[in-house]
Amino acid sequence: MLKVAIVGCGKIADSHAAQIRRIPGCEMVGACDREELMAKQLCERFPIAGSYSDIKDMIERARPDVIHITTPPQSHFKIARDCLQKGCHVYLEKPFTLYAEEAQELIDIANWNSLKLTAGHDDQFRHVARRMRKLVQAGYLGGAPLHMESYYCYELNESSSYAKALLSDKKHWVRDLPGKLLQNIISHGIARIAEYLQSDNPEVIVCGFISPALRRAGESEIVDELRVIVREEQGTTAYFTFSSQIRPSLHLFRVYGPKNGIMLDLDNETLIKLRGQRYKSYLEQFVPPINFALQYAGNFRQNVSSFLANDFHPKAGMKFLIESFYRSVVENAPLPIPYREIVLTSQIMDKIFRGLDSNSIDPADTGQIFDSTRSKRSVPYEIVHRVDSLGPDQSSMA
């Protein structure tokens, strides 16, 4: 029986506990939070053996094999390092760490101690995302991806308790992150790009700004509009978009290869094949609409099938990721997320936040461009018409 513990008993801990409970062959032996009342309440909501306010005490008494860390990101590195050094495998919620060098250090510690480590990029393992991965692996694109487009949005509106707390509290913990709101959210969308990149040091060009809506609300720190271009030396490119204002609020991924493309829509849980070869004459206007209609109908059938099997729920990807990670621990199976992808996601995010340097953004500015191949910020984006060629990353770590 695999023994599991949770450190950090806030809202996301409930999602973890709910999915762990669904997985056979494991038991939850401890919940830990600095506010022990939070840990006790989690134990009341779920079948968890004991509550603790000290991690060391929990490890010594409950002796967990795996620890899920669901604390605010500022504490991820230290807690994960301590747990690994105590001999526990670690599932670390996103964002993995604040900086790429911390991510690499945790991986080095895990390898040194023959332990396993994974990141909470559960969106990568939803039903439709797994179907897309199989399609790419089967060669549908006709080769390696040539271009990707990733959209990951978040609505900052009055109906969101998270948004209310963040915008009204100038001491909210999210404001202390190097990338503030963006760092707490965008890793899902960046990880989707990182999975298909081939190099370890892509060029990153950044445009970020505070939306007019937030400026009117008196916000001067939170960057809520982000546009990123990623380019590899081999020629692969990607666009990433984060927005709090565009509607519909998208969670979309498109990938294009030499022959065909694929569109993944996480909001509608749909996967659409994009045929690369055009039909002759007017058939190009008649056949594709029918083809798309048939594909959407197929997605409907697959979603209904998963629903009837009691496996169609918002955190199905988290359950699959946790279960795959446990299998890696117990059976020494491959990790669900390769370490290279975890580090590359962190590196791209580092470059984004170095470029934004959101603490110094003037609320009156409409945007800034930052090229990771340079060591300083460029001119406002409206008057930038070209992108410099690739070169070594000379920027210092933030």
C-alpha positions in Angstrom: 0.0 0.0 0.0 1.5 3.4 -1.1 1.3 5.9 1.7 0.5 9.5 0.7 0.6 12.8 2.5 -0.4 16.4 1.6 1.4 19.5 2.6 -0.6 22.7 2.3 -4.4 22.3 3.0 -5.9 25.2 0.9 -8.5 24.9 -1.9 -6.3 22.9 -4.3 -5.5 20.3 -1.6 -9.2 19.2 -1.8 -8.8 18.4 -5.5 -5.7 16.3 -4.8 -7.4 14.4 -1.9 -10.5 13.8 -4.1 -8.4 12.2 -6.9 -6.1 10.3 -4.6 -9.2 8.7 -3.0 -10.2 7.4 -6.5 -6.9 5.5 -7.0 -6.6 2.0 -5.7 -3.6 0.8 -3.8 -2.8 4.0 -1.8 -3.9 5.5 1.5 -3.6 9.1 2.8 -1.7 9.0 6.0 -1.2 12.7 6.8 -2.2 16.3 6.0 0.1 19.1 7.1 -0.4 22.9 7.3 1.1 25.6 9.4 -2.5 26.4 10.5 -3.3 23.0 12.0 -7.0 23.7 11.9 -6.7 23.7 8.1 -5.1 20.2 8.2 -7.8 18.9 10.7 -10.6 20.2 8.4 -9.0 18.4 5.4 -8.9 15.2 7.4 -12.6 15.6 8.3 -13.5 16.0 4.6 -11.4 13.1 3.4 -10.2 9.8 4.8 -6.8 11.0 6.0 -5.3 9.4 9.0 -3.6 12.3 10.8 -3.2 16.1 10.8 0.0 17.9 11.5 1.5 21.4 11.7 5.1 20.4 11.2 6.4 18.6 8.1 9.3 16.9 9.9 6.9 15.5 12.5 4.5 14.2 9.9 7.3 12.4 8.0 8.7 10.8 11.1 5.3 9.7 12.4 3.2 8.9 9.3 6.2 7.8 7.1 4.7 8.7 3.7 6.1 7.4 0.5 4.8 10.3 -1.6 4.1 13.9 -0.5 1.9 16.2 -2.5 3.0 19.9 -2.0 0.1 22.3 -2.6 1.4 25.3 -0.8 2.0 28.8 -2.3 4.8 28.7 -4.9 7.2 30.7 -2.8 7.6 27.7 -0.5 7.8 25.0 -3.2 11.5 24.7 -3.5 12.4 24.5 0.2 9.6 22.1 1.1 10.2 19.9 -1.8 14.0 19.8 -1.1 13.3 18.9 2.5 10.9 16.1 1.6 13.3 14.7 -1.0 16.2 14.8 1.5 13.9 12.9 4.0 13.5 10.1 1.4 10.0 11.0 0.0 8.9 11.1 -3.6 7.3 14.5 -4.4 4.3 15.6 -6.5 4.8 19.4 -6.7 2.0 21.7 -7.8 2.4 24.3 -10.5 4.3 26.5 -10.8 7.0 24.0 -10.1 9.5 26.5 -8.6 10.1 30.2 -8.9 13.2 29.8 -11.0 14.6 27.2 -13.4 17.8 26.8 -11.4 15.7 25.7 -8.4 13.8 23.2 -10.6 17.1 21.7 -11.8 18.4 21.4 -8.2 15.3 19.5 -7.1 15.7 17.1 -10.0 19.4 16.6 -9.2 18.5 15.8 -5.5 15.8 13.4 -6.6 18.1 11.6 -9.0 20.9 11.5 -6.4 18.5 9.8 -3.9 16.8 7.5 -6.4 13.5 9.3 -5.9 10.8 10.5 -8.3 9.5 14.0 -8.8 6.7 15.4 -11.0 5.0 18.7 -11.7 1.3 19.4 -11.4 0.7 20.0 -15.1 -2.5 18.0 -15.0 -4.1 19.8 -18.0 -1.6 17.8 -20.1 -3.4 14.6 -19.2 -7.0 15.3 -19.7 -8.8 12.9 -22.0 -8.6 15.1 -25.1 -4.9 16.1 -24.4 -4.0 12.4 -24.3 -5.8 11.8 -27.6 -3.8 14.6 -29.1 -0.5 13.2 -27.9 -1.3 9.8 -29.4 -2.2 11.4 -32.7 1.1 13.3 -32.8 3.1 10.3 -31.8 1.4 8.3 -34.6 2.8 10.8 -37.1 -0.3 12.7 -38.1 1.6 16.0 -38.4 3.9 14.4 -41.0 7.0 15.2 -39.0 8.1 17.3 -36.1 5.9 20.3 -35.2 6.8 23.5 -37.2 4.5 26.0 -35.3 2.3 26.0 -32.2 -0.2 28.4 -30.8 -1.2 28.2 -27.1 -3.9 30.2 -25.5 -4.4 30.1 -21.7 -6.7 32.8 -20.3 -8.1 33.6 -16.9 -11.1 35.8 -16.2 -10.6 38.5 -13.6 -14.3 39.3 -12.9 -16.4 40.1 -9.9 -17.7 36.5 -9.8 -14.3 35.1 -9.0 -13.4 35.1 -5.3 -9.7 34.6 -6.3 -9.8 37.7 -8.5 -11.5 39.7 -5.8 -8.9 38.8 -3.2 -6.0 39.4 -5.5 -7.1 42.8 -6.8 -8.3 44.1 -3.4 -5.4 42.9 -1.3 -2.1 44.7 -2.1 -0.3 42.2 0.1 -1.7 39.1 -1.5 0.9 36.4 -1.8 0.5 36.3 -5.6 1.9 39.8 -5.8 5.2 38.6 -4.3 5.9 36.1 -7.1 8.5 37.2 -9.7 5.8 36.9 -12.4 2.8 37.8 -10.1 -0.5 36.6 -11.5 1.1 35.2 -14.6 3.5 33.0 -12.7 0.6 31.4 -10.9 -1.3 30.5 -14.0 0.6 30.3 -17.3 2.7 27.2 -16.7 -0.1 25.0 -18.1 0.0 26.8 -21.4 3.8 27.1 -21.5 4.2 23.4 -20.7 2.1 22.5 -23.7 4.6 24.3 -25.9 7.7 22.9 -24.1 6.5 19.3 -24.8 7.2 19.7 -28.5 10.3 21.9 -28.5 13.5 20.2 -29.5 16.2 22.6 -28.2 17.0 23.6 -24.6 17.5 27.4 -25.1 14.8 28.9 -27.4 14.6 32.5 -28.1 11.7 34.2 -26.2 10.2 37.6 -27.2 7.7 39.1 -24.8 5.0 41.7 -24.8 3.1 42.3 -21.6 0.9 45.0 -20.2 -1.8 45.9 -17.8 -5.2 45.9 -19.5 -7.2 49.1 -19.8 -9.9 47.4 -17.7 -7.5 46.8 -14.8 -6.0 50.2 -15.1 -9.4 51.8 -14.8 -9.9 49.7 -11.6 -6.7 51.3 -10.2 -4.4 48.4 -10.7 -0.7 49.3 -11.3 1.2 46.0 -10.7 -0.7 43.0 -12.1 0.2 42.4 -15.8 -2.9 40.6 -17.2 -2.2 40.7 -20.9 0.8 38.7 -22.3 1.9 37.8 -25.8 5.0 35.7 -26.3 6.9 34.4 -29.3 9.2 31.4 -28.9 11.6 30.4 -31.7 14.1 27.6 -31.9 17.3 27.7 -33.9 16.0 24.8 -36.0 13.1 27.1 -37.1 10.2 25.8 -34.9 8.1 28.7 -33.6 5.3 29.1 -31.1 2.9 31.9 -30.0 1.6 32.0 -26.4 -1.3 34.3 -25.4 -2.6 35.0 -21.9 -5.5 37.4 -21.4 -7.9 38.3 -18.7 -10.1 40.3 -21.1 -10.7 38.5 -24.4 -13.9 36.6 -24.8 -14.4 33.7 -25.1 -11.7 33.0 -22.5 -9.7 30.5 -24.4 -7.8 27.3 -23.3 -6.7 26.3 -26.8 -3.7 24.7 -28.5 -2.9 24.4 -32.2 0.0 22.5 -33.6 1.1 22.5 -37.2 3.4 20.0 -39.0 4.7 19.6 -42.5 1.5 17.8 -43.6 -1.3 18.4 -41.2 -2.3 20.3 -38.1 -4.3 19.6 -34.9 -6.5 21.8 -32.8 -7.1 21.0 -29.1 -9.9 22.9 -27.2 -9.8 22.2 -23.5 -13.0 24.2 -22.8 -15.1 22.1 -25.1 -12.9 18.9 -24.7 -12.6 18.6 -28.4 -9.8 17.5 -30.7 -10.0 18.5 -34.4 -7.7 17.3 -37.2 -6.7 20.0 -39.6 -6.1 18.5 -43.1 -3.1 20.0 -44.8 -4.0 19.3 -48.4 -6.7 21.4 -50.0 -9.6 20.0 -52.0 -10.0 20.9 -55.6 -12.1 23.8 -56.7 -15.4 24.4 -54.8 -14.9 21.1 -52.8 -12.7 23.2 -50.5 -15.8 25.1 -49.4 -18.1 22.1 -49.2 -16.2 19.1 -47.8 -14.3 20.7 -44.8 -17.5 21.9 -43.1 -19.0 18.3 -43.3 -15.6 16.9 -42.1 -15.6 19.3 -39.1 -19.2 18.5 -38.2 -18.4 14.7 -38.2 -15.3 15.3 -36.0 -17.3 17.3 -33.5 -19.9 14.6 -33.4 -17.2 12.1 -32.7 -15.9 14.2 -29.9 -19.4 14.3 -28.5 -19.6 10.5 -28.5 -16.3 10.1 -26.8 -17.2 12.7 -24.1 -20.5 11.0 -23.5 -18.7 7.6 -23.3 -16.3 8.9 -20.7 -19.2 10.5 -18.7 -21.1 7.2 -18.6 -17.9 5.5 -17.4 -17.8 8.0 -14.5 -14.5 9.3 -15.7 -15.5 12.7 -17.2 -14.9 15.3 -14.5 -12.9 18.6 -14.3 -9.9 16.9 -12.6 -9.7 13.7 -14.7 -6.3 14.9 -15.9 -5.1 15.2 -12.3 -6.3 11.7 -11.5 -4.4 10.3 -14.6 -1.3 12.2 -13.7 -1.3 11.2 -10.1 -2.0 7.6 -11.0 0.8 7.6 -13.6 3.2 9.1 -11.1 2.4 6.5 -8.5 2.9 3.8 -11.1 6.4 5.3 -11.8 7.2 5.1 -8.1 5.9 1.6 -7.4 6.8 -0.1 -10.7 9.7 2.1 -11.8 7.8 3.0 -14.9 8.7 6.1 -16.9 7.8 9.4 -15.4 4.6 11.0 -16.8 6.4 14.3 -17.4 10.1 14.1 -18.5 12.4 16.2 -16.4 13.6 18.1 -19.5 10.0 19.4 -20.1 9.8 20.6 -16.5 13.1 22.5 -16.6 12.3 23.9 -20.1 8.9 25.2 -19.0 10.7 26.9 -16.0 13.4 28.4 -18.3 10.8 29.9 -20.7 8.9 31.4 -17.8 12.1 32.8 -16.3 12.8 34.6 -19.6 9.2 35.9 -19.7 9.4 37.4 -16.2 12.9 38.8 -16.7 11.5 40.5 -19.8 8.4 41.9 -18.1 10.0 43.0 -14.9 6.5 43.9 -13.8 7.6 45.9 -10.8 8.8 48.7 -13.0 6.0 48.8 -15.5 4.4 52.2 -15.8 0.6 51.9 -15.8 0.5 54.4 -18.6 2.6 52.2 -20.8 0.7 50.1 -23.4 3.3 47.4 -23.5 6.9 46.4 -23.7 8.9 44.1 -25.9 11.7 42.0 -24.5 14.0 39.8 -26.6 15.7 37.1 -24.5 18.7 37.3 -26.8 19.4 40.8 -25.5 20.1 41.9 -22.0 17.8 44.9 -21.9 14.2 45.8 -22.6 13.4 47.1 -26.1 11.1 50.0 -27.1 7.3 50.0 -26.8 5.8 47.3 -28.9 3.8 49.6 -31.2 6.9 50.8 -33.0 8.8 47.5 -33.1 8.7 46.1 -36.7 11.3 43.4 -36.6 12.8 40.7 -34.4 16.5 40.4 -34.1 18.2 37.2 -35.1 19.0 34.4 -32.7 21.9 34.7 -30.3 23.2 33.6 -26.9 21.1 34.4 -23.9 23.0 37.1 -22.1 20.4 38.0 -19.6 21.2 37.5 -15.9 18.9 35.5 -13.7 16.3 37.6 -12.0 
